[in-house]
Every structure is written in C-alpha cells, then in structure tokens.
C-alpha cells in the first residue's frame, strides 16, 4: 500500500518485469535441457557424445559452443533438433586449451547436415585463431542424404579447414564407431587417428556396396576395422582397447605436442637417468643376428618411455614420441627384428609423414640407423618404391628442426643416406664402433667386385672368405666415414644418452631458414 499526494491510500500496481525475466530464465533452462538431451535410443559405443568429451577433457573445463544451433528443415514436418548431431566446444587437457567436437549418433545417426558442418567449421576457425589443438570424436553415418548438396559442401569446407590447420595446430581424430564415405577424408588429413578395437570402422565404400558393385564379399571389420586400419593399410596411428583407452591415448599424445607451430612442446622434469652400461653388449657379434631396437631406445630416452606411432604398421621401422631431459623428441629407428630393418614402401611412407609432422611442430628428430638399404624385388619396384621411397629422403632433407643421428650397426647404400645422414642435413652424426657404413654389405660387394676372380678360383669359397674379411676390415667400420667428417664422433654405446643430451642442448637455438617458396613438391 502507498499514500497518494492527496493523502489517500492507493494500491501499487505490481511490477511484472521480474516475472518476465524469471519466465525467460525458465524458458532458457527448458531449452537447455532439451538441447543436451539425447536424440533417441540409437546411441552406439560405450558413452554418449557429451560423456565422451567429459572423459577426454579436464573435469569441469568444457564449455559448449553452438548449443542452440538447430538442424535445417529438410521438408515439411522435418525434425529440427538442437545441436544437429554434433557437440562442439573448448576446454582443457592437463590445463592446456583444446577444442573438441563429438558426433552424436542419436541425432540423425551422427550424419553431417548443414548446421552440423557449420558448427564444426566454426570450431576449426576458433582453434586456428587462438592456436590450440583440435580433437574430433567421430561416430557418424557420413553425409545426410535428405539435406542434399549442402551436406557435401560442408564436408569440403571442413576438409579445407583441416588443410589450412595442417602444420599450424595439432589435429587428432578419434574414430569411435563408423566413419564412412566423405567423412573418412577429414581424419585422413589430420595428424593422428585413434581407433577402438572391435568398435571402429573407417572406409570410403562399405561392404554392401562393394559386393553389389564388384561381387567381392567382406566384412566391415576386415575392410576397415581398427586392426585393419592400424596393421594393414596404415590409415590409423593408435589402436585402443576401449573408448577410455582412446581418450587416455589422446591425453598422452597431447602431452608431447605444442599448442601450435609457434610454441615449443611442454617440458617436464626428467626422471632418473637410464643406466646404459649394458648397451655395450646389445648388438650381437654376428652380423645377421637380430636384436630389439626398443632396448636401445629405452636406454636413451627419459624413463625408458616411448609413445609409438603406427606400432602395428610397417614394424620394420619405429616411429615414436619420447623425451630427453624432459623435452619432446621424435624418434625414428630401424627395427632389426622385422625384415632386418629394411626400408620398403610402407616403412618409407610411415617415417616420412612422422618426420614431417615433427618438423612442422618443432620437435627435434633423433634417428637410430641399422639398415641394409631399400628392399629390392619386382613387387616393390612395380608398386613405386622409387617415388614412394623418395618421400623419406625428401622429409629428412626438408626438416629444419635439430637432427641427431646414431648409426648403431648397418648403414648400407641408400639406407645410409636416407636415415638422417649428414648429407641430408643431420646436425650431429654419431656412430657406434659396431657401425658398418658402406655402399653394400661385404658379401654383396665381394660378389660384384671379384666376380671373375671367384669364378676362376680353384677354391672359390676360401677366396670369398678372405675377400670378405678384407672388405670388412676396411669398409665394415665407421672410421672411413669419420675420416671424411660424415660422422662427427665414434662413441661407446654406453655413452649414447650423454652424447645425445649434449647435442640436443647445443642445438636448442638452431635456426635454419629456408628459401622463400609457396611450398615444395614432395613426390606423392
């Protein structure tokens, strides 16, 4: 009650603005609840889209973008759910900003529509502006047929952003369900792809269409399952046991990487220094006997820890992220346990892409060579080993990051040149006394150089043995290369970590400007 100027009592008219605000807030809450609700019972996998994001990111750090974006109408009475089948936003992983999107298979099967694509593109643009990694959680049915060409247009827009971001911000794809058709090309362009064993499938054309067109019968698992993609065609880089293992893999991977190409990778306090004394005995006395290169690597890197990339694909070469004195390094090493560590097409392409990734993001390269050369054979030649093997030469020669090489045992022919040699720009080249740096092995060289003598000899085997021994004494050592400066030092194996640490410290301020150009023309 109030009193008027005339002293009369009057009733105040209630102010309804508070009610209007409260109503709007209530409406917001209702819309928000509807937007975050599941689109239906069609969920695949272990977790929903938002739960997947929460399991990947630091607790409580995720901020969603485009929550109220709705699907475009694709006909009278068409459903227009909020989000349009993708959850986008940003948060932190180990306190560092990361952008993330997750396809929601309960909304139109996770297929890409126009609004979906616009949200994903906007997220990529945001990540490029602020310079942070992007992680995509893929679980969808490809292009949304009912939206026609608009869906295809947004696929192309997303791929254009992937290309623009390549070498600028790290891009990681996690395939948690189907990823087919045009949807498969975006993960192929990103830096790393993680797939879940028994749950993930990635292919351009599915089994049913293949059977209808070609008559070939296959299963989704054999065609593009997680194991096929990791071990057979190399489309994926990591095989996870389940979804949580996939998220843990992404978190570990990000710990080695910078936020963008202008920053350095994060640094950590180094752990205990490995005891490398036993490295003096790791290389067998018999040249043809294999050993596990992992044993060498673990004695050099911090805590003996390696995050191996494409572990199941082309196992004759090892590519891994590790740390030396708390700083990230990229490790490339021949693996004598598989095909004697020979360089074939798959190994060359695997290592080339890894080397280029490390160079793009300022990760120094540490190379361990024990290589008999490039693989010979009709199949390799006809499949293009010249062109495809040249990719690794190109990658090493192009790289401007610090490059340190250790020749452990064999370094023959083109294999010597390509595996981080001084001639391709290695800053520091070291060799063990067990190193054999030559055009080819003793047996092959003697057969070529002394063919006529051996053919005319009364005892060719005895002569061959003498010639092989003579060749080994001169060419089967690291000292001819050291005399020419192709090797900076010959070191005892037990001293490898100490020399590598000093080399990387020295090279920390390396500058290697390249000629101005639009881009090189790698032999794709």
matplotlib code that plots the C-alpha trace (Angstrom):
import matplotlib.pyplot as plt

x = [0.0, 1.2, -0.2, -1.1, -0.2, -3.7, -3.1, -5.4, -4.5, -3.9, -2.9, 0.5, 0.4, 2.7, 5.9, 5.7, 9.3, 10.7, 8.1, 9.0, 12.7, 12.0, 9.9, 12.7, 15.2, 12.8, 12.4, 16.2, 16.5, 13.9, 15.6, 19.0, 17.6, 16.1, 19.3, 21.5, 19.0, 19.8, 18.3, 16.9, 17.8, 20.3, 23.5, 26.4, 29.5, 30.2, 29.4, 27.2, 28.8, 28.9, 30.1, 32.9, 34.0, 33.9, 36.1, 38.6, 38.8, 39.8, 36.9, 34.5, 36.6, 34.4, 32.4, 30.0, 29.6, 26.6, 24.3, 21.2, 22.0, 19.2, 19.1, 17.9, 14.4, 14.7, 11.0, 7.6, 7.4, 11.1, 12.7, 14.9, 16.8, 19.2, 22.9, 22.2, 24.1, 27.4, 28.6, 31.3, 33.3, 36.6, 38.1, 41.5, 43.6, 46.2, 45.4, 46.1, 43.3, 41.9, 39.0, 36.8, 33.8, 31.9, 29.4, 26.1, 24.9, 21.5, 20.7, 20.3, 22.8, 25.5, 25.4, 26.6, 24.0, 24.4, 24.2, 26.4, 29.0, 28.8, 29.4, 32.4, 33.9, 33.3, 35.2, 38.1, 38.2, 38.2, 41.1, 43.1, 42.5, 43.6, 46.2, 45.2, 44.9, 41.6, 40.3, 37.4, 35.4, 34.0, 30.9, 28.6, 27.0, 28.5, 26.6, 23.0, 21.2, 18.0, 19.9, 21.5, 24.4, 24.5, 25.9, 28.6, 29.5, 30.2, 32.4, 34.5, 34.6, 35.7, 38.5, 39.6, 40.0, 41.9, 44.3, 44.6, 45.3, 47.8, 51.2, 49.7, 47.8, 47.8, 44.8, 43.7, 40.9, 39.3, 37.1, 34.6, 32.2, 31.5, 33.4, 32.5, 32.4, 33.4, 33.6, 36.8, 38.8, 38.9, 40.6, 43.0, 44.2, 44.6, 47.9, 46.9, 44.0, 43.0, 40.6, 38.9, 39.4, 36.2, 34.2, 35.7, 35.3, 36.7, 36.3, 35.2, 32.8, 31.0, 30.9, 27.3, 28.1, 31.4, 29.5, 26.9, 29.4, 32.3, 30.9, 33.5, 32.3, 33.9, 33.0, 33.3, 36.0, 38.1, 37.5, 38.3, 38.2, 40.5, 43.1, 43.0, 43.5, 46.4, 48.2, 47.3, 46.6, 48.1, 45.1, 45.2, 48.1, 46.9, 44.8, 42.9, 41.4, 38.2, 36.9, 38.6, 41.9, 41.4, 40.9, 43.9, 46.0, 44.9, 45.8, 49.2, 49.8, 48.9, 51.5, 54.3, 52.9, 52.9, 49.7, 50.7, 53.6, 54.8, 55.2, 57.5, 56.3, 55.7, 58.7, 58.7, 61.1, 63.3, 63.1, 66.0, 68.8, 68.7, 71.8, 73.2, 76.1, 74.5, 74.3, 77.9, 76.6, 73.2, 74.5, 75.2, 78.7, 77.2, 76.0, 73.0, 71.6, 68.7, 68.1, 65.3, 65.9, 63.4, 66.1, 68.5, 65.9, 64.7, 68.2, 68.4, 65.1, 63.7, 62.2, 62.5, 59.1, 58.1, 54.7, 55.0, 53.1, 51.7, 53.2, 51.4, 52.1, 55.5, 57.1, 60.5, 60.7, 59.9, 58.4, 57.8, 57.5, 59.7, 61.5, 65.2, 65.9, 62.2, 61.9, 59.9, 61.8, 60.7, 62.5, 62.9, 64.7, 65.1, 63.9, 66.2, 63.6, 61.4, 62.8, 66.3, 65.1, 64.9, 63.2, 60.3, 57.4, 55.3, 58.2, 59.3, 55.9, 55.3, 58.6, 58.3, 54.9, 56.2, 59.4, 57.3, 55.0, 57.9, 59.4, 56.1, 55.8, 59.4, 60.0, 63.7, 64.5, 66.6, 67.4, 68.9, 70.2, 70.6, 69.5, 70.5, 69.1, 65.9, 64.0, 64.6, 62.1, 59.7, 56.6, 58.3, 59.6, 56.3, 54.5, 56.7, 59.4, 61.5, 58.8, 57.4, 60.8, 61.9, 59.3, 61.6, 64.6, 62.5, 61.2, 64.6, 66.2, 63.3, 63.3, 64.9, 64.5, 67.5, 68.5, 70.8, 71.7, 73.2, 74.5, 74.2, 75.2, 74.4, 74.1, 74.3, 73.7, 70.7, 69.6, 72.7, 71.9, 68.2, 68.4, 69.3, 72.7, 74.9, 74.3, 70.6, 71.2, 71.8, 73.4, 75.2, 76.0, 77.4, 78.3, 78.9, 82.1, 79.8, 78.7, 79.3, 78.9, 79.4, 77.8, 76.7, 77.4, 80.7, 79.1, 77.4, 80.3, 82.8, 80.4, 80.3, 83.9, 85.5, 83.1, 85.7, 88.3, 85.8, 84.7, 88.3, 89.5, 90.3, 88.7, 86.1, 84.7, 88.2, 88.9, 85.5, 86.1, 89.5, 88.0, 85.0, 87.4, 89.5, 86.4, 85.1, 88.4, 88.4, 84.7, 82.9, 83.7, 82.6, 86.1, 86.2, 83.1, 84.6, 87.8, 85.7, 83.6, 80.4, 80.4, 81.2, 82.3, 82.5, 81.3, 81.0, 77.3, 77.1, 77.8, 74.9, 72.5, 75.1, 76.1, 72.5, 71.7, 74.6, 73.8, 70.2, 71.2, 73.6, 71.0, 68.2, 68.7, 69.1, 68.0, 67.8, 65.9, 64.6, 64.3, 61.0, 58.5, 54.9, 55.6, 57.7, 56.5, 57.0, 56.8, 53.3]
y = [0.0, 3.6, 7.1, 9.4, 13.2, 13.9, 11.6, 9.0, 5.3, 3.6, 0.1, -0.2, -1.9, -4.9, -4.7, -7.7, -7.3, -9.7, -12.3, -11.8, -12.2, -15.3, -16.7, -16.2, -17.8, -20.7, -20.9, -20.9, -23.8, -25.8, -25.2, -26.0, -29.3, -30.1, -29.3, -31.5, -34.4, -37.5, -37.5, -41.0, -44.6, -45.0, -44.5, -46.6, -47.3, -47.1, -43.4, -40.6, -37.6, -35.3, -38.0, -38.8, -35.2, -35.1, -38.2, -36.7, -33.2, -32.0, -32.3, -29.3, -27.5, -28.0, -25.0, -25.9, -23.7, -23.7, -25.4, -23.8, -24.3, -26.3, -28.6, -27.0, -28.0, -30.7, -30.9, -30.3, -31.6, -32.5, -32.7, -29.8, -31.0, -28.7, -29.3, -31.1, -34.2, -32.7, -31.3, -28.6, -26.6, -26.0, -26.9, -28.0, -31.2, -31.1, -27.4, -26.6, -25.3, -27.8, -27.5, -30.6, -31.9, -35.1, -36.6, -37.6, -40.8, -40.4, -37.4, -38.4, -41.2, -38.6, -37.7, -34.3, -31.8, -28.1, -26.9, -29.7, -28.7, -25.0, -25.8, -27.9, -25.3, -22.6, -24.6, -25.1, -21.4, -20.7, -23.2, -21.5, -18.0, -19.0, -21.5, -24.7, -28.4, -29.8, -33.3, -34.8, -37.7, -39.4, -41.7, -41.0, -42.1, -39.8, -37.2, -36.5, -37.6, -35.6, -32.3, -33.0, -30.9, -28.7, -31.7, -32.3, -28.6, -28.6, -31.7, -29.9, -26.8, -28.9, -30.5, -27.1, -26.1, -29.3, -28.4, -24.8, -26.0, -28.6, -27.8, -24.9, -26.7, -30.4, -32.2, -35.6, -37.8, -40.5, -42.9, -44.5, -46.0, -45.9, -43.3, -43.9, -42.1, -38.5, -38.5, -40.6, -38.0, -35.5, -38.0, -38.9, -35.3, -34.9, -35.6, -38.7, -41.1, -43.3, -46.3, -48.6, -52.4, -54.1, -50.9, -48.5, -48.8, -46.4, -46.9, -45.0, -47.7, -50.2, -54.0, -54.0, -51.5, -53.3, -56.6, -55.0, -53.3, -55.8, -59.0, -59.1, -60.2, -58.8, -57.6, -54.1, -55.4, -56.8, -53.9, -51.0, -52.2, -50.8, -53.6, -53.4, -49.7, -50.0, -53.0, -53.4, -50.1, -47.7, -45.3, -45.2, -44.5, -45.9, -49.0, -48.5, -51.4, -49.4, -45.8, -44.8, -46.1, -44.0, -40.9, -41.7, -42.1, -38.7, -37.1, -38.7, -37.7, -34.1, -34.0, -34.3, -31.6, -27.8, -25.9, -24.6, -24.3, -21.0, -22.6, -25.2, -28.5, -28.7, -29.5, -31.8, -32.6, -35.5, -38.8, -41.0, -41.3, -44.8, -47.0, -47.5, -49.7, -52.8, -51.1, -52.2, -55.7, -55.2, -55.6, -59.3, -60.2, -62.0, -59.5, -61.4, -61.8, -59.7, -57.7, -55.4, -51.7, -50.8, -51.9, -49.3, -46.5, -47.1, -46.8, -43.3, -41.6, -40.4, -43.2, -45.6, -44.4, -44.3, -43.4, -45.4, -44.2, -46.8, -49.5, -52.3, -50.9, -51.4, -52.7, -52.7, -49.1, -47.5, -44.0, -42.8, -39.7, -39.6, -37.1, -36.4, -34.3, -33.5, -32.2, -33.9, -35.6, -37.6, -41.0, -42.8, -46.1, -49.2, -52.4, -55.4, -57.8, -57.2, -57.8, -56.8, -53.1, -52.8, -49.8, -50.8, -48.7, -48.8, -48.0, -45.1, -43.5, -44.1, -42.5, -39.7, -38.5, -38.7, -36.7, -34.0, -33.8, -33.4, -30.7, -28.8, -28.6, -28.0, -31.5, -32.5, -35.7, -38.5, -41.2, -44.7, -46.4, -50.1, -50.5, -52.9, -50.5, -50.3, -53.5, -55.0, -57.0, -56.9, -56.1, -53.2, -51.7, -52.1, -50.6, -47.5, -47.7, -45.1, -42.5, -43.6, -44.3, -40.8, -39.4, -40.2, -38.6, -35.5, -35.3, -35.5, -33.0, -30.6, -30.8, -27.8, -29.0, -30.2, -33.6, -36.1, -39.5, -42.6, -45.3, -48.5, -51.2, -51.5, -48.4, -49.6, -47.9, -45.6, -46.7, -44.9, -41.7, -41.6, -42.5, -39.0, -38.8, -35.6, -35.3, -34.8, -32.2, -34.0, -31.6, -34.2, -37.7, -40.3, -43.9, -46.9, -48.9, -51.7, -49.5, -50.6, -47.7, -48.8, -49.0, -52.5, -55.5, -57.4, -60.5, -58.5, -56.2, -59.1, -60.8, -57.7, -56.6, -60.0, -62.0, -63.1, -64.0, -66.1, -67.8, -68.8, -69.7, -73.3, -72.8, -70.0, -70.3, -69.9, -66.9, -65.4, -65.7, -63.9, -61.2, -60.7, -60.4, -57.8, -55.8, -55.9, -54.6, -51.5, -50.8, -52.6, -49.9, -46.3, -44.9, -44.2, -42.1, -40.4, -39.6, -37.6, -35.9, -37.7, -39.0, -36.4, -39.0, -42.7, -43.4, -46.3, -47.4, -46.8, -43.1, -42.6, -40.8, -38.4, -37.5, -37.2, -34.9, -32.6, -32.5, -31.6, -28.9, -27.4, -27.4, -25.9, -22.5, -23.8, -21.6, -22.9, -20.5, -22.0, -20.3, -18.4, -20.5, -21.4, -25.0, -27.9, -30.7, -33.9, -37.0, -38.1]
z = [0.0, -0.7, 0.1, -2.8, -2.7, -1.5, 1.4, 0.0, 0.2, -3.1, -4.2, -6.0, -9.5, -9.3, -11.4, -13.8, -15.2, -12.6, -13.7, -17.3, -16.5, -14.4, -17.2, -19.7, -17.4, -17.0, -20.8, -21.1, -18.7, -20.6, -23.9, -22.5, -21.0, -24.4, -26.2, -24.1, -24.0, -26.1, -29.5, -29.1, -28.3, -31.2, -29.3, -30.3, -28.2, -24.5, -23.9, -25.3, -27.1, -24.1, -21.8, -24.2, -24.1, -20.3, -20.2, -22.5, -21.0, -17.5, -15.1, -15.4, -18.0, -21.1, -22.5, -25.2, -28.3, -30.7, -28.1, -29.6, -33.3, -34.9, -37.8, -41.1, -42.2, -44.9, -45.7, -44.2, -40.6, -40.5, -37.1, -36.2, -33.1, -31.3, -31.9, -35.3, -34.2, -33.1, -29.8, -30.1, -27.6, -25.8, -22.5, -21.2, -21.2, -18.4, -18.1, -21.8, -24.1, -26.6, -29.0, -29.4, -31.3, -30.9, -33.3, -31.6, -33.1, -31.5, -33.8, -37.5, -36.9, -36.4, -40.1, -41.2, -42.1, -42.9, -39.3, -38.1, -40.7, -39.9, -36.2, -37.0, -39.3, -36.7, -34.2, -36.5, -37.2, -33.5, -32.9, -35.6, -34.2, -30.7, -31.7, -29.9, -30.8, -32.2, -31.3, -33.3, -31.8, -34.9, -34.8, -37.6, -40.8, -43.4, -45.4, -44.5, -47.6, -47.0, -47.0, -50.4, -51.7, -48.6, -46.6, -49.3, -49.3, -45.6, -45.8, -48.3, -46.1, -43.1, -45.2, -46.3, -42.6, -42.0, -44.7, -43.5, -40.0, -41.1, -39.6, -37.6, -34.9, -33.9, -35.2, -33.7, -34.8, -32.7, -34.5, -32.1, -34.5, -38.2, -40.3, -43.9, -47.3, -47.3, -43.5, -43.7, -45.5, -42.7, -40.3, -43.1, -43.3, -39.6, -37.9, -35.9, -35.8, -32.9, -33.4, -30.9, -31.3, -32.4, -32.5, -35.1, -38.9, -41.5, -45.2, -48.3, -49.5, -47.3, -47.6, -49.1, -51.8, -52.6, -53.0, -55.2, -57.5, -57.6, -56.2, -53.5, -50.1, -47.0, -43.5, -42.1, -39.7, -42.5, -44.8, -42.4, -38.8, -36.2, -36.7, -40.5, -40.3, -37.8, -39.2, -42.9, -44.6, -42.1, -42.0, -38.2, -35.8, -32.5, -31.5, -28.3, -26.3, -25.5, -25.5, -22.3, -23.5, -26.7, -24.6, -22.4, -25.6, -26.8, -23.5, -23.5, -27.2, -26.4, -23.6, -26.2, -28.5, -28.6, -28.8, -32.2, -34.6, -32.9, -29.4, -28.0, -26.8, -23.0, -20.8, -17.8, -15.1, -16.3, -14.4, -13.4, -15.9, -17.5, -17.0, -20.4, -19.5, -20.9, -24.4, -24.9, -25.3, -27.1, -30.7, -31.4, -32.7, -35.7, -38.3, -39.3, -35.8, -34.9, -31.7, -30.5, -31.2, -28.5, -26.0, -27.4, -27.4, -23.9, -22.6, -24.2, -23.6, -20.3, -18.1, -21.0, -22.2, -25.9, -27.4, -30.5, -33.6, -36.1, -34.0, -35.9, -39.4, -41.1, -38.0, -39.7, -38.7, -35.4, -35.1, -31.6, -29.4, -26.3, -24.1, -23.5, -20.4, -20.2, -23.7, -26.5, -29.3, -32.3, -32.7, -36.0, -35.9, -38.0, -36.3, -37.0, -35.5, -38.6, -42.1, -40.8, -40.6, -44.4, -45.9, -48.0, -49.3, -46.2, -43.9, -46.0, -46.1, -42.4, -41.4, -43.9, -42.5, -39.0, -39.8, -41.5, -38.5, -36.1, -38.3, -38.6, -34.8, -33.8, -32.3, -32.7, -34.5, -33.1, -35.6, -34.9, -38.1, -38.6, -42.2, -45.0, -47.6, -49.6, -50.2, -53.6, -55.6, -58.5, -56.4, -54.7, -57.9, -59.7, -56.7, -56.9, -54.4, -56.2, -55.9, -52.6, -51.0, -52.0, -49.6, -46.7, -48.4, -49.0, -45.5, -43.9, -46.3, -45.8, -42.0, -40.2, -36.6, -34.7, -36.1, -34.3, -35.8, -34.2, -36.6, -34.5, -37.0, -40.7, -42.8, -46.4, -49.7, -50.0, -46.5, -45.1, -46.9, -46.1, -42.4, -41.1, -42.7, -42.6, -46.3, -45.7, -43.0, -39.8, -37.3, -35.3, -36.5, -34.1, -34.7, -32.5, -33.1, -34.4, -37.2, -40.8, -43.2, -46.8, -50.3, -49.5, -47.3, -47.6, -49.3, -51.9, -52.6, -53.0, -55.4, -57.6, -57.3, -57.6, -59.7, -62.3, -59.7, -57.8, -61.0, -61.9, -58.4, -57.5, -54.1, -54.5, -51.0, -49.4, -51.7, -50.9, -47.2, -47.5, -49.6, -47.3, -44.3, -46.2, -47.1, -43.6, -42.2, -44.3, -45.3, -42.5, -39.9, -39.1, -39.5, -43.2, -42.8, -39.7, -41.6, -44.1, -41.4, -42.3, -38.7, -36.0, -33.4, -32.8, -29.3, -26.9, -26.8, -23.1, -23.7, -26.2, -23.9, -22.7, -26.2, -27.3, -24.4, -25.1, -28.8, -28.2, -25.7, -28.2, -31.0, -28.9, -30.5, -34.1, -36.9, -40.5, -42.8, -46.0, -49.4, -50.0, -51.9, -52.0, -51.0, -52.0, -54.4, -52.4, -54.6, -53.5]

ax = plt.figure().add_subplot(projection="3d")
ax.plot(x, y, z, "-o")
ax.set_aspect("equal")
plt.show()
